[in-house]
Amino acid sequence: MKTKNLLLTGLIFVSIFTSCTSDDPIDPLVEAYNNASISNGGIMYDKFWSSESNFDQNNPNLTKLSTSSDFFRCKQCHGWDGLGTKGAYINRAPKTTRPNISSINFYLLAKTKTAKELFEALKKTTGRRYISYDLSTYNPTTNNTEGDKMPNLNQLLTDAQIWDIVKFMKEGMFDVTQLYDATYSGTYPTGSMTISNVGKDGNATNGNTYYTTNCSGCHGADGKKLILEGLTLGKFVRTKSHEVQHKVKYGQLGSSMAGKFNITLTQMKDLYKANADPVAFPD
């Protein structure tokens, strides 16, 4: 009887142990999100068909994407800061070569929606612009309906690539209000923005150390070795703070400047604080 009870106890233990360690079904959406790449999502937000992303460089739509790039780049409609018409692009009026800026606060949307909801929104086909649409007919005042629509990403990206963008939205976007103060006046598309307090509560000493280690080799000790769109590095950071944070983390596409994908908000604050010094990084 004692042997029988011991055997029964052992069988129950094995049963419990086996059931606890068996492979439970994994939600494919959760698995897809877990496997997604924040860094690639950030690159794609800038220009999803770039050679730096995992986009097929033999894609038949590559020429159209490059020719009409501002109609397909996420950053064009939502801004480097993700704030749309309420952010740095408050004065970025449309032209025949670029659409209107979105009124959606992309950063807030990412924080208030689930990954599944974001994925489904990016996968939508209703109300989206098809790749076949002739963008040469776009006129911001007389013919903007189709051009101002979001592209039909189902025609351009794989599900895995869309998940990369979703993961960037959820985990890879900086809250720019933590990096600098901005005052917005007026309304889109004729408003204006004034940037101040760059780096906010960052540590300039730590920022200078980060800069010396990671940036000075190309930009020079004082940020004047490379001129960026006619500006020194210091001037660029102080006037385009909304843009710098993305390019530091995800790189300047088409150049040798690779992204510092692991840079933290604290490190970015420190770097901004250091670069905000007009003596160390003059105009």
N, C-alpha and C positions, 0 to 999 in steps of 0.2 A: 504493500500500500504506500509506504514511504517513497519507494522508487517511482511508483506511478505518479504520485503527487509532484515529485521533483521533475519528472519528464513533462508533465502538464504545464508546470510553472515555466519551464524552459521554453516550451513551444509558444506560450503566451508572450514571453519576453522577446523571442525572435520575431513574432508577428508584429508586436508594437514597434520594435526597432526598425523592422523592414518598412513598415508603413510610414514611419517618420522620416526615413532617409530616402524613400523612393522619389524619383523625379516627378515633381508636380508639373502639370501643364503650364507653360509660360505664355502669358498674353503676348501675341505677336507684336502688338503696338508698343508694349513696354520694352520688348526685346529690341525693336527697331529704334526706339528712342535711346536706349542704353548703348546701342552700337553706333549711334550717330556721332559725328565729329563737330565739335564747337568751332575749332579753327577753320575747318573747311567751310562751315556755315558762314563765318565772318567774312571769309574771302568771297564767297558767293554773294553775300549781301552787297558787296562792292561791285563785283562784275562776275556773274556766275559762269560765263563762258571763257574766262581767262585761262591761260595755260597753267596757272598756279592752282586752279581748282581741279576736280576730277571730271571736268566736262570733256566730252569727246571732241577733239580738235579736228575731226573729219566730219562733224555734223553738217548736214547740208544747209542749215540755217545760219551758219557762222558768219557769212558775209552780211546778211541782213541784220543780225544782231550787232555787228560792228558798225555798220553804216548808220543805223538808227539806235545807237547804244543807250541814249537817255530815256528811250521808251521801254527799256527792259531792265535797267539797273534798279535794284531795290532802293539804294541810297538816293537816287534821283527824286523819287516820289516821297520818301519818308525821311530823308536827311541823314547825315552822318550821326546826328544825335538822336534820331528816332522820333523826333517831336513834330515832324511834318510842318504845317503852316504856323504852328505855335512855337517853333524853334528858330534855329539859325537861318532856315530857308523862308522866313517870313517875307523876304523881299526878292525871292527867286521867281520872277514872273515867267510864265510860259513863253515859248517862241515856236516857230514852225519846226524847230529841231528838237524840242523838248516839251513834255506835257506839264500840266498844272501839278503843284505839290498836293499831296494828300492831306486832308484835315484830320486824319486819324493819328492819335498819339500812339505810335508803334511800340514804344517802350512800355507804356502803361498797359496796352493791350496784351503784350506778352506776359505781364505779371498777373493779369486778372483772368486769363483764359488757360485752360488745361492744354497740355501738349497735344492731345487728341483733337481738341477744338481748333487749335492753330493749324494742325496738319490738314484737317478737313477743309478749313477756310482756304488754304493755299492750293488744295486739290480741286476746288470748285471749277466748274466750266461755265455755269450760267452767269451771265454778266461779265464774262471775261473776253479779252481781245484775242482773236485767233491770229496765228502767225501769218496767215495769208493776207491779212488786211494791209492795204497800201498806205503806208504811213507818210508818203510824200504828199498826200492830200490833206494832212493835218494842218488846221489853222486854229489857233487858240480862241478866236472870237466867233468864227463862222462854222467850223467843222471840227469840233473837239471831242464829240461823244465817244467814239471808239478809241481814239488816241489816248484819252484820259483813263481808260479802263486798265485794270491790271492784266498783264499777259496771261494767257491760258498756259500755266506751267506744266500741265499734263502733256502738252505737245513738245516740251523742251527738256524736262528734268525727269529723272527716275524717282521712285518713291524714296530711295535711300538719300538722294540729294536733297529732296524736300525735307526729310527728317533732319538733315544737317542744318538747314536754315532754321527749322523749329528749335533745335537745341541751342543754336546761337541766340535766338530770340529769348529763350527761357533762361539761359545761363551765361551767355557771352557778351551781353550788352552792358556797358557801363552806365550808371546813373550820372549823367553829366552835371547835375546840380551839386554833386559831391566834389566836382573838379574845379568849378568856377562859378561865379555869379553872372547872371545875364539879365539885362533889362530890355524888355521888348516894348516898342512903341508902335502905334498904328495897327493896321491889319494887313493880312496878305492880299495882294502881292506888293504893296507899296510900304510895308512897315519897315522897321529898322531894329537892330540889335546892338547893344553895347555890352562888351565883356569886361569884367573887373574881377579882382581878387583871385587871380589865376593860381591854382594850387591850394587855395583855401587853407586848411589846417595841416598841409603837408610839411615835411621836414626837408629844407633845402640842402642840408649837408648830405643826407642820405640820397637825395635826388642827384646831387653832383657826382657822388660816387657811382650811382647807376649810370649816369650819362657818360662818365669817363670810361667805364667798363664796356658799355654797349653801343654808344653812339658817336663818341668823339673821333673814332678812327675814320669815319666818312664825313662827318659834319664839322670837324675841327674843334679845338678846345673852346672856342668862343662862338661856335655855330655859324661862322661866316665862310667856311670852306666851300659849302654848297649853297647856291642861291635857289630858293624854292618859290617858283612863280613870282620872281622878282623880289622876294623877301629873304632876309636872313632867317636862320632857325628861330632865334629869339622872337623876332617880329611875327613870324608865322604862328608860333605857339600862342602869342599874346592876342593875335587878331583872329585866328582860326582854331581856337581851342576846341570847338565842336568837332573838327575834322581830325586833328592830330591824334586824339585818343584812339580812334579806330585804326589809323595807319600805323601807329606804334605797335598795337597789339596784333594786327593782321597783315601788316606789310604794305609797302607801296608797290602795287602790282605793275609789272613790266619793268621793274628795276631790280637792283641787287639787294634792296632793303627787304629782308624777310621779316615776318612778324615775330614779336616777342609774345608768343601765345600764352605763356604762363605768367605774364605780368599781372600783379594784383592791383586792386583799387588803391591800396596804400602806396604801392610803388609808383603808380601813375600820378597820384597826388604829389608825391615827393619830386618826381621828375618835372611836373608842371611848376611846382614851387621854385625849383632851381632855375628853370628856363624863363621864369617870369622876371628875373632880375635883369634889368636893362643895362647894367654895368658889366656883369659877367657875360651876358648874351645880348650885345647891342643891336640896335636897328641897322 
